[in-house]
Amino acid sequence: MDTQARYESARNIYKRIGVDVDAAIDELENISISMHCWQGDDVTGFDYDGPLTGGIQTTGNYPGKARTPQELMDDIDKALSLIPGKHKINLHANYAIFEEGEFADRDALKPKHFAKWVTFAKERGLGLDFNPTLFSHENANGLTLSNPDEEIRTFWVRHAQACIRISEYFATELGVPCFMNIWIPDGFKDIPADRIGPRLRFKKSLDEILAIDYDKAKVYVGVESKVFGIGYEAYTVGSSEFSLLYVKENGLVPLMDNGHYHPTEVVSDKISTIFAFFDHLALHVTRPMRWDSDHVVRFDDETREIAKELIVNDALGKTFLSLDYFDASINRVAAWVLGMRNLQKALLAALLLPNNEYKKLQDSESFTELLVKQEEVKTYPIGDVWAYFCEKHDMPATEVWLDIVKQYESDVLSKRI
């Protein structure tokens, strides 16, 4: 049976439970995911020759890491050629591209240092998102935006202000709103003597960052929390409570990374709470393995549940959806493709659920029927719908895409020494 025939069969099967497969495909077509550039070079960037710092770590030494802006762009192109749909690229500030002999420290970054990224995005019809880089820098060996050293603290304030201006440049040039996320690696390894001092300084820094004039219809600013990191296991300045309260008070966007919570917490359960109080949400979808280990996203229960919550809450148009992981133990291009496609599959699976019927069953306390139907739909032919979606974009639907990545590894990646 060919792909079209399988799709017609699947459409009839889903129709029997009240699901319009054509509408699901149309909606999936319009979901843009922001693909994180830092998977391609292990978060190294182009402005700093030193170790990765800030409570994060990349493990593995698989050959073929991108070493230059052009190599990174080439690898992104190869990944996007195997990911259906139109998406965005998520940049960190340490991916500034300087002309030969030029350098600007992070507090002096300007839009011109990202002009090549804008050209890259324009030529491919992509949007750009952005992140200040408050790690891997001589001023990031301790606290950053919460530092008691005023010189260091204001250095990072200027950096984040510069990033807002760059974000506005992205949005203006590309005609797509830019989401800019602020995350700090500030905290202590052991029990702190003063918990409130660093948080008050962080609050002051955020106030100063946001005091600059910018177009809030073009730039959406978010604050990301974290529960702990390497080197600050006991206390983080930007805790979940701090971040949520600050963004609520200041009209910003909460960002939730599903690796940044206690192992017994799940982001899927938090999404409905966010939309009870906020107009927008930003997500970093990753896969924690016992902690914030940033494994490649799988088509697993939590990824599917996150996607389902976005659909059930009618939140797709209100959510900035990004990936955030970095695995140097496997082919980096394959890691991008697999994670992006798995999140798309999770979204498709959610779109193929009779969610309104499920709500009615819950409200009528028909829990037996609800459980049975939720379980039986898991073996419905989502694969046939996914295959049709991929074929529409002239892309392989199955693991055949890995053969293309392997050829790219042989032709290109293996020659990077």
N, C-alpha and C positions, 0 to 999 in steps of 0.2 A: 504494500500500500504506500503511495507516495505521500509527501508532506501535506499537500492540499486535502487529499482524501482523509488522512488521519485527523486533520484539523476539523473537517466537516463532521466527522464522527464524534470528536471531542465536544464540538459545539452543541451537538444534539444531546449528548450525555449531560452536560452542564445545564442545558436549557431545562431539563426535567426537574432541576432543583432551583430554578428561577434565576440562573446566572446568565447574563448576556456576555458571551465570550468576546464578541466583536468590540463591545464597549470597553471591556477590560484591556484588550490590545491597544485600543485608541488611547486609553488613559496611561498605560505603561509607556507608550510612545512619547508622552510629554513629561515624563519624570526625569529630571536632570540630577545626576549625582556628581558631587565634586570629588574628583580623583586626586589624591594626595601626591604631590610631586616627590616627596621625600622617601617613598619606597624605592625609587630608582637608584639612589646613591647612599642609602643608609643614614639619612638626615645630615650628611656632611655639608652640603651647600658650597658656596663659592667665595665666601668672604673671610674664612677663618681656617688656619692651618694648625689644627690641634685636635685633642680628643673630644668626643661627644660628652657633654656634661649636663647637669640639671635634673638628676634623678631618673634619667632615661638611659637605655642601653640597647645597642643593636648586637645581636649574636649571629655568628656564622661568617664565613669568608668565601661564599660561592663566587666563582669567577664571573667577570663581565660587568662589574659595577660601573655606572656612569661616572666619568671623571671631569667632564666639561659640560657647559650649557648645551652645546650641540649634541653631544652624546645623550644627554638626558632628554632632550626634545625628540631625538630619533627614537629612543626607547618608548617615550610616551606615544608617539605616532604609531609604533608597532602595536602597543597595547590597545589603543583606541580603534585600530583596524579590526580588532576581534571582539569589540564590545558594542552591541547594537545601541542605537539612540544617539542623541546629542547631549553632551555633558559639560562639566566645568573642570577646570584645573585649580587645585588648591595649592597656593604658594606660601612658603615661609620667607621672611625678610632676608634670611641668609642666602637666598637664591638670587640676589641682585647680580646683574651682569655688568661688569665694568669694562670700559675701553682699555686698551693696552696702556699701562703706566698710570692708570687712574685708580683711586680708591676713596671711598667715603665710609667713615665709621657709621655704626648703626643709627646714631642720633642725627646724622647728616644725610641720610638716604633721601633721594628725590625720585619723582616719577621717571625721569630719564634713565635711571638705573634698572628700570623694568620695561623699557620701551620694546625690547626684543621679545619679551613675553607677550606684550600686547599685540605685536605683529603676528606672532605665532598663533595666538588665540583668534585674532581676526580672520586669518587665512583659513581657519578650520571651523569657524562659527561657534567658538567656545566662549563661555564666561570664565571669569577669574574670581576666586576668593583669596583671602589674605590672612596672614598671621604675623604679628610681631615675634621676633626670635629673641627670647630672654634666657638663652642658654648658650653654651659653647662660646664664651667670650671672657676676656680678662675681668670684666666687671660683673660676671655672673658666677664667680667662685663662691659666693655666699648669697645673701639676700639681694633681691633686685628692687622691685617697686615697693618693697617694705623695708628697705635697708635704712638703718639709723644714720649712715653716712650720707649726708645731703647731696654730696657731689655725685655719688653713685646713683642714688634714688632719682635725682633730676635728669641724669643721663638717660635712664630708662623711660622717664616721662617723655623726654624729647623724642626718643625712638618711637614710642607708641603714637605720639602726635604725628610724626612723619609717616607712619604707617596708615593713619587715617587719610592723610592727603593722597597717598599712593592708592589707597582703596577707592577714593573718589575719582581719581584718574582712570582706574580700571573701568569703573561703572560708566563714566562719561564716554570713554573711547569705545566701549563694547556694547553699550546700550542695555546692559544686564546689571541689576543690583549686585553689589559686592558684599559678602558677609565677612567681617573682620573679627577674628576671635582673639581674645586676650587670655593667655594662660601663663602663670608664673611658677617657677620651680622653687618657691620659697618655703622654707620650713626648717625643722631641727631634727637631728638624729635621735636625741634623747629628750626627756621631759623638760619643757621650757620653764624658765623662771617667770617669764612675762608673756602671756598669750595675747593680751589685748593690744599691747604696743605695736607689734608688727601689723596687726589688722587695721589699726587706726591709720598707720602710715600708708598701707595699701589703699585704704579708702581715700585718703588725701591724694594719692597719686592718680587714682582713677578719676577723681573730681577734676584734677588739673588736666588730665588727658582729654576729657570730654568737654572742657571749657573752650576748646578751639571751635571755630565755626566750620561746619561741614553740612552737606546736604543729606539729611536723614532719610530721604526717599531713595538715595543712591547707595548709602553705606549703612548697613545694619551692624551694630557693634554687639558682640557677645562676650560674656565672661565665663570661663570654664573652671570647674572645681576639680579637685583631686583628693583622694583619701590619704595617699602616702606615696613616697617614691624612694629610690635608692639614695640613702644619705639623709633622708628626712622622714624616717619611719614613725616618729612619735607625734609630729605636729605639722600640719600644713596651714599656711596663712590663708590661702584661698580655699577654704572648706566649702562644702555644699551649702551650709546654712548662710555663710557670708556671701557667696556668689548669688544665690537665689534672692536674698534680701536686697542686695545692691542692685541687681538688674531690675527688680520689681520697683524699687524706689526711684530709679533713674530712667525707666522706659526703655531698657535694653533687651537683648534676647538671651535667655538662658541657654547655655550649651551643655548637653549631657553626653559624656563619653561612657559607653557601657563597660569600660575597663576601669573607671575611676570611682568605683564604689566598693563597699564591703562585699566579699564573695557571696554572701547570702542575699544581697540586694540585686534586683534586676531593673533595668531602665524601662522595659516594656510596661511595668506596673506603675511607673512614674509619669508616663506621657499624658494620661487622662487628667492627672492632677495639674500638670503644667497648663493644659488648655482650659482648665477651669479658672485660671487666673491670668494667663498671658495670651497675647494675640499671635505670637510666633515662638518657634522652638528651633534650635539647631542641634543636630546629632552628629557625633563622631562614632561611626559603627566600626567596631573592632571585635576581637575575640580574646578575652582574658583567659589565661590558663593558671588558675589559682591566684593570680594577681594581675596587675596591669602589664601583661607581657606582650600585648599587641600581636597576636597570631593572625594569620590570614583568615578573613571572614569565610565561614562555611555556611552552607544552606542548612543551618541547625535550628533547634527549637527557639532559642532566644532571638535569633535574627528574624525568623518568621513571625514571632510574637510582636517584635518591634514593628515590623511592616504591617501586621494586622491592626495594631493600635493606631497607626497613622491613617489607615483606610477607615476604620470604624469611627474615628474622631473627625473624619472629613478634614484631615490636617495636611494633605499633601501640598496644597498651595500656600501653606503657612509654615512649612518646615524647610530649613536649609539642611540638606542631606549630604553628608560627607563620609568618606572612609578615613581611617587613621590606624595604620599598622606599618611595621617595617620588619621584614624578615630577610636576613642576609644569608640564611642557610639553604635557600632554594633559588631557582631562577627568578629574578626580580620582575621581569616582564610577565611571566606566568602568574606570579603572586598578584599583580595588578588585575590581570584578566580574570582570574578565578574569583577574587573578592568582589569585583564589580558585577560580574555575571551572577554571582550567588545572591547579592543584594537585590538585583533585578528579579531573579527567580522568586525570592521571598516576597517581593512586592506583587509579582504576578499571582503567586499563590494566595495572597490576601485579597486581591481583586477578584479571584475566582471563588470566593466564599459567599454564601447567601447570608450576609451579615444581618440584614434586616429581619430575616426569619429567625436567626439565632437570638436576636434581641427580644423578639416576641416570646420565644420559648423560655428565655430567662425570666422575663417579666411575669409570665404565667406560671412560673415555678415548675415547668415541664423539664426537669433536670435530666431525667433518664433519656428522653428523646433528644435533648440537646447534646448530651455526651455521645450518644450513638452516632448522630449525624456529624458531629465534629470529627469523630474518629474515622468513619467510613469515607469521608471526602478526601482523606489523606492519600488514598490510592486511586483517586480519579486521574484522568489522563492529562495532567499538567504538562508532562513532557511533550506531548503532541502540540499543545498550544505554544510552548516555548520554541519548539522547532519551527513552527510557522513564523513566529516573531523574528527569529534569527534569519530565516530564509528571505523574509521581506528586506532585510538589510544585507543580503548576500554574504552571510557569515555562517560558519559551521555551528550546528546546534549542540554537538556533543564534544567529547574530548579530542576529536580530530584537530581542533584548533591548536592543541599542544604540538602537533607535528610542525606547524608553521613557526611556532616559537622555538622549537628545537633547531629548525633550519636557520632561523635568525641567530640563534646562539652559535651555531657552527660558522656562519658567514661573517658575523659581526662581533658578538660578545666575547667569543673565545680569543679574539685577536687583541683584546685590551689587556695589556700586560703592565 
